[in-house]
Amino acid sequence: MDKLIRIDNLHKSFYDGDTELKVLKGVNLDIHQAEVLAIMGASGVGKSTLLHIIGTLDRPTEGNIFYEDEDITAFSERELTRFRNDAIGFVFQFHQLLPEFTALENVAMSGLIRNTRKVENKNGNRYSSDAYEKAEILLESVGLSERLGHFPSQLSGGERQRVAIARALVNQPKVVLADEPTGNIDDKTSEAVLDVLQDINERLKQTFIIVTHDSRLSERANRTVHLVDGKIAD
């Protein structure tokens, strides 16, 4: 498989006055196109910190991240924002859907911002037609064709998480980063979400990097690495 991301000697420290807390201590890791990579480790070891840095939500204290040989750690904040919107999708433990918008509107939101061609729906709301069409296709692909007009409060936990997965895919990102995507739903619902992730990976060749404590998810991943004492364990 082609290499998509290269993480080179990544360090991250947090400071409380003069006290330094070293969380990441020289992470080296390659992620390949179309793979599902699971990152596991004890609570508090820095898994989410690593995911946030890969997703450009935070900057490393030291080290570099290359996407297809482009060093994004050299980007300005404006360049990082553009890159993040175009290249990275996010799925969080708590779905973070906007409660006042339907499933279709939540998924279309990112594409709405990116595109300029607008259409008007029966409620008078204006959408990017491309984003609207992609959102509907994606929701159908995760088994929610009958839930397009439902609000988050009208959906089950598993359905809300599937909406979040569809939302992460709407801009056709290079990689989807998922932080404990099954951590807030029951076992049966988790299996359904895992089925969706596996199907999307196999059908669309979508790259996933997933932080998880769920051994069932790591068993389905192409590869699992463990973060121990701030480094990827050998």
BELMO-V568012 format. One record per residue. N is the residue number from 1. RES is the residue in one letter. SS is DSSP state (H for helix, E for strand, L for the rest). PHI is phi as a letter, one per 30 degrees, with the letter a starting at -180 (none if undefined). Layout:
# BELMO-V568012
{{N RES SS PHI} {N RES SS PHI}}
This chain:
# BELMO-V568012
{{1 M L none} {2 D L d} {3 K E d} {4 L E c} {5 I E b} {6 R E b} {7 I E c} {8 D E b} {9 N E h} {10 L E d} {11 H E b} {12 K E b} {13 S E b} {14 F E c} {15 Y E b} {16 D E b} {17 G L i} {18 D L c} {19 T E d} {20 E E c} {21 L E c} {22 K E d} {23 V E c} {24 L E c} {25 K E b} {26 G E j} {27 V E d} {28 N E b} {29 L E a} {30 D E c} {31 I E b} {32 H E c} {33 Q L e} {34 A L i} {35 E L c} {36 V E c} {37 L E c} {38 A E c} {39 I E c} {40 M E b} {41 G L l} {42 A L d} {43 S L e} {44 G L i} {45 V L d} {46 G L j} {47 K H d} {48 S H d} {49 T H e} {50 L H d} {51 L H d} {52 H H d} {53 I H d} {54 I H e} {55 G L d} {56 T L i} {57 L L d} {58 D L b} {59 R L c} {60 P L d} {61 T L d} {62 E E a} {63 G E j} {64 N E b} {65 I E b} {66 F E c} {67 Y E c} {68 E L h} {69 D L i} {70 E E c} {71 D E d} {72 I H d} {73 T H d} {74 A H c} {75 F L d} {76 S L d} {77 E H d} {78 R H d} {79 E H d} {80 L H d} {81 T H d} {82 R H d} {83 F H d} {84 R H e} {85 N H d} {86 D H d} {87 A H c} {88 I E b} {89 G E c} {90 F E b} {91 V E b} {92 F L c} {93 Q L e} {94 F L c} {95 H L e} {96 Q L h} {97 L L d} {98 L L d} {99 P L d} {100 E L d} {101 F L c} {102 T E d} {103 A H e} {104 L H d} {105 E H d} {106 N H d} {107 V H d} {108 A H d} {109 M H e} {110 S H d} {111 G H d} {112 L H e} {113 I H d} {114 R H d} {115 N L c} {116 T L c} {117 R L d} {118 K E c} {119 V E b} {120 E E c} {121 N L d} {122 K L d} {123 N L d} {124 G L i} {125 N L d} {126 R E c} {127 Y E b} {128 S E d} {129 S H d} {130 D H d} {131 A H d} {132 Y H d} {133 E H d} {134 K H d} {135 A H d} {136 E H d} {137 I H d} {138 L H d} {139 L H d} {140 E H d} {141 S H d} {142 V L c} {143 G L i} {144 L L b} {145 S L d} {146 E L c} {147 R L b} {148 L L e} {149 G L c} {150 H L d} {151 F E d} {152 P H e} {153 S H d} {154 Q H c} {155 L L c} {156 S L d} {157 G H e} {158 G H d} {159 E H d} {160 R H d} {161 Q H d} {162 R H d} {163 V H d} {164 A H d} {165 I H d} {166 A H d} {167 R H d} {168 A H d} {169 L H c} {170 V L d} {171 N L c} {172 Q L h} {173 P L d} {174 K L d} {175 V E b} {176 V E c} {177 L E c} {178 A E b} {179 D E c} {180 E L h} {181 P L d} {182 T L c} {183 G L d} {184 N L b} {185 I L b} {186 D L d} {187 D H d} {188 K H d} {189 T H d} {190 S H e} {191 E H d} {192 A H d} {193 V H d} {194 L H d} {195 D H d} {196 V H d} {197 L H d} {198 Q H d} {199 D H d} {200 I H d} {201 N H d} {202 E H d} {203 R H d} {204 L H c} {205 K L h} {206 Q L d} {207 T E d} {208 F E b} {209 I E c} {210 I E b} {211 V E d} {212 T L a} {213 H L c} {214 D L d} {215 S H d} {216 R H d} {217 L H d} {218 S H d} {219 E H d} {220 R H d} {221 A L d} {222 N L d} {223 R E a} {224 T E b} {225 V E b} {226 H E c} {227 L E c} {228 V E b} {229 D L h} {230 G L i} {231 K E b} {232 I E d} {233 A L d} {234 D L d}}
